[in-house]
């Protein structure tokens, strides 16, 4: 939008533009002043001719005060804001302290992005005491219109953590109400059928890439997460005792899982280096490898929404659970789940295996009874 024409007055640094009175609809002058401060030219609205009873002389007086050091309304508000931020624990200031203390936790960068995008614009300048339940409800309803339920839940969870952090560290009182977290039903247990698994193994065998296929095989044979696989280093593999050390897994603490024969065969087929099992930059393999993995998925004809690492981990767990030979506690240890509830999604597969075993017991009993009946029918009675 082009800048409106400025008309000079008889006073230095005072000008006006032609406008229309909001109250009367009649033409009026809108006065502006300009001056230099710290080498920067400042232009400030002085007031309207009718609404503010502003004149060129009055505007010149305001300009003189600014030059002498008196703050403008905007500068005064900014100063108050700065002073307030130094003495009051606003949500933004609480986040800064939280980020310093929790610098080592996983997912902090993602939490920071969520905070900057969704929480800071709404509550950054407020204290926790100034936030009402109605404020949070309005934010939740607004986000629910465009964001996924899990994202909304993540935003509210961060606010909840900041409230607890501020209260625990005695920075400020926390929220004086309980945040109602939205229910999220996004449980996905992806696994491959026998036919899909066969096609995947064939596609891996046919692919010439030296790394991509082996990464997928290791995910299938160990159930390791993507981040755990790409961060795997050769010192973490104990070939003598057949153990794999998982550094800083999702559960938080280092874990050790058995190295089975099939996974061992995969690892022994990889050229040995001094660093990562799958060479990359600080435990991150290149995007080209992920493209090959996607290509293998397509060649195997797997569903478009199938996520290779999640899906192969679930396939590993589902096969063990449905075998009937592995209890849920053992499965929890193999998957390095922090709580039994995370492994509970596979309980129905374990139950199905037990049901099959129970049915087999019934069949064996019936078979034994029938066999005994046949034998008694062949017995010749003795007189």
C-alpha atoms as one frame of an Amber mdcrd trajectory, in Angstrom:
protein
   0.000   0.000   0.000   1.598   3.363  -1.063   2.432   5.834   1.690   0.001
   8.742   1.965   1.239  12.184   0.981   2.696  14.230   3.841   1.971  17.960
   4.004   4.426  20.238   5.775   3.512  22.725   8.479   5.249  25.817   9.775
   6.889  23.703  12.489  10.069  21.683  11.894   9.528  17.919  11.962   5.728
  18.241  11.961   3.545  17.159   9.057   0.034  15.906   8.457  -1.963  13.698
   6.121  -5.537  14.259   5.020  -8.025  11.925   6.636 -11.668  11.594   7.622
 -13.026  11.929  11.151 -14.281   8.646  12.555 -16.926  10.454  14.602 -18.291
  13.014  12.116 -17.149  11.761   8.734 -15.765  15.205   7.941 -12.254  15.827
   6.573  -9.570  16.287   9.225  -5.809  16.447   9.544  -3.830  13.632  11.139
  -0.554  15.004  12.532   2.784  13.156  12.582   6.135  14.099  14.022   9.578
  12.828  13.021  12.928  13.133  14.684  16.262  11.359  14.984  17.170   9.131
  17.911  20.378   7.063  18.227  21.039   7.619  14.542  17.641   6.314  13.544
  14.775   8.311  12.071  11.590   7.940  14.108   8.143   8.812  12.787   5.309
   8.866  15.291   1.634   9.669  15.071   0.885  12.712  17.225  -2.914  12.740
  16.994  -6.037  13.585  15.008  -7.304  17.132  14.504 -10.881  16.546  15.730
 -10.758  13.439  17.916  -7.570  14.440  19.787  -7.855  18.226  19.356  -4.392
  18.093  17.843  -2.739  21.090  16.218   0.626  21.651  14.569   1.757  23.615
  17.628   0.808  20.821  20.028   2.491  18.260  17.804   5.653  20.397  17.832
   5.577  20.398  21.639   5.320  16.584  21.701   8.274  16.418  19.316  10.353
  18.621  21.618   9.663  16.290  24.561  10.719  13.260  22.517  13.970  14.916
  21.548  14.662  15.799  25.179  14.328  12.099  26.111  10.692  11.594  27.041
   9.511   8.131  25.925   6.689   7.616  23.487   3.719   5.499  24.513   5.070
   2.569  22.502   8.542   2.908  24.053   6.981   3.177  27.479   5.021  -0.024
  26.923   8.168  -1.803  25.761  10.087  -0.612  28.813   7.307  -1.827  31.103
   7.337  -5.156  29.301  11.112  -5.517  29.686  10.952  -4.561  33.349   8.107
  -6.986  33.906   9.984  -9.833  32.232  12.940  -9.248  34.541  10.870  -9.562
  37.684   7.916 -11.753  36.686   8.019 -15.403  35.634   6.053 -15.289  32.422
   5.405 -18.505  30.489   8.165 -17.570  28.015  10.651 -17.043  30.833   9.623
 -20.323  32.463  10.214 -22.083  29.141  13.727 -20.596  28.867  14.591 -21.899
  32.332  12.980 -25.260  31.579  15.005 -25.597  28.352  18.251 -24.904  30.246
  17.543 -27.497  32.925  16.199 -30.112  30.486  18.803 -29.542  27.763  19.750
 -33.232  27.653  16.278 -34.739  27.314  15.184 -36.246  24.043  12.672 -34.348
  21.993  13.488 -30.937  23.487  13.963 -29.384  20.053  10.577 -30.676  18.933
   8.984 -29.404  22.167  10.573 -26.013  21.565   9.093 -25.827  18.067   5.667
 -26.724  19.465   6.015 -24.124  22.222   7.106 -21.341  19.856   4.345 -22.088
  17.382   1.338 -22.745  19.601   1.894 -21.689  23.219   4.108 -18.616  23.104
   1.811 -16.538  20.860  -1.097 -17.153  23.245   0.482 -17.269  26.695   4.126
 -16.153  26.333   3.651 -12.761  28.036   1.323 -14.097  30.729   2.090 -15.627
  34.085   0.582 -19.026  34.867  -1.713 -17.353  37.394  -3.112 -15.117  34.647
  -4.105 -18.110  32.482  -7.661 -19.271  33.063  -9.266 -22.581  32.247 -11.346
 -20.747  29.656  -8.122 -19.566  27.955  -6.859 -23.143  27.682 -10.248 -24.416
  26.488 -10.334 -21.782  23.752  -6.824 -22.711  22.646  -7.715 -26.413  22.611
 -10.880 -25.840  20.563  -9.041 -23.563  18.136  -6.223 -26.071  17.578  -8.651
 -28.980  17.186 -10.062 -27.357  14.046  -6.816 -27.723  12.091  -4.463 -30.014
  14.058  -4.444 -33.723  14.798  -5.593 -34.789  18.281  -2.087 -36.010  19.153
  -0.616 -32.586  18.292  -3.216 -30.853  20.483  -2.369 -33.255  23.287   1.362
 -32.520  22.893   0.757 -28.763  23.157  -1.306 -29.099  26.330   1.194 -31.586
  27.776   4.000 -29.022  27.412   1.924 -26.384  29.202   1.201 -28.907  31.936
   4.909 -29.735  32.312   5.833 -26.039  32.500   3.257 -25.515  35.245   4.650
 -28.437  37.253   8.240 -27.280  36.644   7.527 -23.718  37.808   5.765 -24.953
  40.935   8.403 -27.570  41.768  11.260 -25.071  41.358   9.305 -22.416  43.289
   9.562 -19.988  40.396   5.853 -19.204  40.499   2.560 -20.845  41.411   1.402
 -23.310  38.788  -1.953 -23.356  37.032  -4.805 -23.348  39.535  -6.870 -25.844
  37.542  -6.401 -29.256  35.996  -5.838 -29.455  32.223  -8.202 -31.953  30.598
  -6.123 -33.889  28.059  -7.919 -34.943  24.867  -8.288 -38.642  24.232  -6.184
 -39.915  21.366  -6.815 -43.216  19.668  -3.883 -43.470  17.279  -2.664 -46.929
  18.197  -1.299 -48.548  15.066   0.080 -52.046  15.095   1.447 -52.653  11.622
   2.697 -56.097  10.717   3.210 -58.102   7.569   1.414 -61.223   6.446   3.453
 -64.290   5.526   3.082 -63.471   1.830   4.127 -59.821   2.319   7.078 -60.905
   4.422   8.170 -63.317   1.701   7.989 -60.598  -0.967   9.956 -58.191   1.240
  12.772 -60.699   1.795  12.932 -61.355  -1.952  13.092 -57.598  -2.700  15.897
 -57.167  -0.147  17.857 -60.067  -1.640  17.543 -58.630  -5.168  18.511 -55.070
  -4.175  22.228 -54.332  -4.755  22.567 -51.559  -2.165  25.156 -52.553   0.487
  23.366 -51.016   3.490  19.605 -50.484   2.992  18.591 -54.156   2.895  20.745
 -55.070   5.896  19.182 -52.279   7.940  15.724 -53.678   7.212  16.825 -57.223
   8.051  18.291 -56.088  11.367  15.029 -54.286  12.192  13.074 -57.469  11.419
  15.352 -59.864  13.333  15.907 -57.703  16.434  12.887 -55.391  16.700  15.217
 -52.413  17.191  13.907 -48.916  16.511  15.278 -46.857  13.623  17.248 -44.502
  15.874  18.735 -47.442  17.772  19.874 -49.110  14.541  21.523 -46.067  12.956
  23.324 -45.230  16.241  24.611 -48.778  16.662  28.416 -48.956  16.950  30.686
 -51.983  16.634  31.767 -51.838  20.303  28.067 -52.285  21.143  28.079 -55.746
  19.527  29.412 -58.510  21.758  29.903 -61.442  19.395  31.469 -63.590  22.139
  28.474 -63.446  24.473  25.912 -62.747  21.699  24.644 -59.459  23.144  23.676
 -56.046  21.710  23.977 -52.890  23.801  21.390 -50.229  22.975  22.624 -46.737
  23.769  20.138 -44.202  25.131  16.968 -45.916  23.851  13.530 -44.377  23.872
  12.960 -45.684  27.399  15.903 -43.587  28.611  18.341 -46.137  30.101  20.915
 -48.174  28.189  19.667 -51.705  27.544  21.138 -55.041  26.528  19.282 -57.556
  24.373  20.352 -60.968  23.041  21.983 -61.214  19.619  20.177 -64.061  17.872
  21.805 -66.197  15.187  19.976 -64.567  12.269  20.846 -61.025  13.337  24.407
 -62.152  13.938  24.612 -63.454  10.364  23.410 -60.036   9.079  25.984 -58.150
  11.157  28.817 -60.470  10.132  28.039 -59.713   6.473  28.736 -55.986   6.997
  32.306 -54.699   6.462  33.778 -53.778   9.867  34.880 -50.199  10.652  35.957
 -48.477  13.864  32.781 -46.442  14.195  29.109 -46.951  13.407  27.801 -50.250
  12.065  26.022 -48.303   9.344  28.415 -45.444   8.501  26.945 -41.966   8.573
  27.364 -38.549  10.130  27.150 -38.863  13.914  24.743 -41.771  13.744  22.620
 -40.403  10.908  22.575 -42.289   7.616  22.052 -40.306   4.436  18.714 -39.545
   2.830  19.753 -41.687  -0.133  19.551 -44.815   2.039  15.994 -43.978   3.051
  15.085 -43.581  -0.622  16.418 -47.090  -1.315  14.447 -48.435   1.654  11.298
 -46.820   0.230  12.123 -48.350  -3.160  12.451 -51.820  -1.581   9.058 -51.363
   0.094   7.487 -50.487  -3.256   9.130 -53.404  -5.075   7.795 -55.764  -2.412
   4.291 -54.421  -3.033   3.753 -53.452   0.611   0.884 -51.076   1.517   1.576
 -47.398   0.817   1.091 -46.468   4.475   3.417 -49.181   5.781   6.263 -47.607
   7.746   9.258 -49.917   7.347  10.891 -49.451  10.747   7.687 -49.288  12.798
   6.150 -52.092  10.770   9.113 -54.478  11.014   9.394 -53.862  14.758   5.699
 -54.716  15.141   6.102 -57.742  12.874   8.964 -58.986  15.070   6.850 -58.537
  18.212   3.684 -60.007  16.681   5.468 -63.152  15.481   6.921 -63.747  18.942
   3.640 -63.055  20.744   1.542 -65.244  18.434   4.006 -68.142  18.680   2.814
 -68.899  22.193   6.413 -69.513  23.285   7.172 -65.990  24.534   5.426 -64.409
  27.521   4.638 -60.678  27.583   7.296 -59.908  30.210  10.004 -61.423  28.006
   8.594 -59.532  25.016   8.681 -56.306  27.029  12.374 -56.858  27.805  13.205
 -57.630  24.162  11.393 -54.508  22.942  12.919 -52.387  25.768   9.473 -51.084
  26.650   9.492 -48.946  29.772   6.158 -50.213  31.097   4.090 -53.402  30.575
   1.258 -51.271  29.194   3.296 -50.546  26.071   3.549 -54.285  25.376  -0.125
 -54.912  26.100  -1.084 -54.244  22.473   0.275 -57.721  21.670  -1.667 -59.472
  24.456  -4.483 -60.582  22.136  -1.945 -62.416  19.966  -0.604 -64.179  23.023
  -4.192 -65.018  24.069  -4.884 -66.448  20.628  -1.820 -68.701  20.931  -3.033
 -69.883  24.335  -6.480 -70.522  22.870  -4.969 -72.647  20.129  -2.999 -74.582
  22.731  -6.146 -75.112  24.788  -8.044 -76.352  21.738  -5.177 -78.691  20.965
  -5.444 -80.120  24.478  -9.125 -80.827  23.882  -8.366 -82.513  20.580  -5.684
 -84.701  22.205  -8.126 -85.784  24.929 -10.783 -86.681  22.351  -8.210 -88.518
  20.271  -7.089 -90.524  23.317 -10.686 -91.379  24.236 -11.519 -92.477  20.676
  -8.324 -94.527  20.510  -9.210 -96.262  23.792 -12.712 -96.973  22.480 -11.355
 -98.593  19.333  -9.043-100.819  21.354 -11.869-102.002  23.604 -13.981-102.807
  20.518 -11.236-105.136  19.233 -11.005-107.109  22.481 -12.466-110.688  22.243
 -14.483-111.429  25.350 -13.278-114.466  27.358 -15.920-116.987  28.454
